């Protein structure tokens, strides 16, 4: 029995959708892509990978805010 992680499947769908040319996208297409990305973010946030991304973003933001002082 093969199981597919939903987050991995959504990541593949996002990559395939974003490879299309911008001019070929309709407004509905763009809204659907945003919804898929939001669901992907909710699915990946509680994982170790999501926490690692959060840590990197926090470090970058702290670095930028400290360099502005």
C-alpha positions in Angstrom: 0.0 0.0 0.0 1.4 3.3 -1.0 0.6 6.5 1.0 1.2 10.0 -0.3 1.8 12.8 2.2 -0.8 15.5 1.4 1.8 18.3 2.0 4.1 16.8 -0.6 1.3 16.4 -3.1 0.3 20.0 -2.6 3.9 21.2 -3.0 4.1 19.4 -6.3 0.8 20.9 -7.4 2.1 24.4 -6.4 5.3 24.0 -8.3 3.4 22.8 -11.4 0.9 25.7 -11.2 3.6 28.4 -10.7 5.6 27.2 -13.7 2.8 28.4 -16.0 3.2 31.8 -17.7 1.5 34.6 -15.8 -0.4 35.8 -18.9 -2.1 32.4 -19.2 -3.6 32.6 -15.7 -7.2 33.7 -15.1 -8.3 35.4 -12.0 -10.0 32.2 -10.7 -6.7 30.4 -11.4 -4.8 32.8 -9.3 -7.3 32.6 -6.4 -7.1 28.8 -6.5 -3.3 28.9 -6.4 -3.5 31.2 -3.3 -5.9 28.9 -1.6 -3.7 25.9 -2.3 -0.7 27.7 -0.9 -2.6 28.7 2.3 -3.7 25.1 2.8 -0.1 24.0 2.2 1.1 26.5 4.9 -1.4 25.2 7.4 -0.4 21.6 6.8 3.4 22.2 7.0 3.4 24.7 9.9 3.2 22.1 12.8 5.9 19.8 11.3 9.6 19.9 12.0 10.3 21.3 8.5 7.8 24.1 9.1 9.4 25.0 12.4 12.8 25.1 10.7 11.4 27.5 8.1 9.9 29.6 10.9 13.2 29.8 12.8 15.1 30.9 9.6 12.5 33.6 8.9 12.7 34.8 12.5 16.5 35.0 12.4 16.4 37.0 9.1 13.8 39.4 10.4 15.8 39.9 13.6 19.0 40.5 11.6 17.2 43.0 9.4 15.7 44.9 12.3 19.0 45.0 14.2 20.9 46.3 11.1 18.4 49.2 10.9 19.3 50.5 14.3 
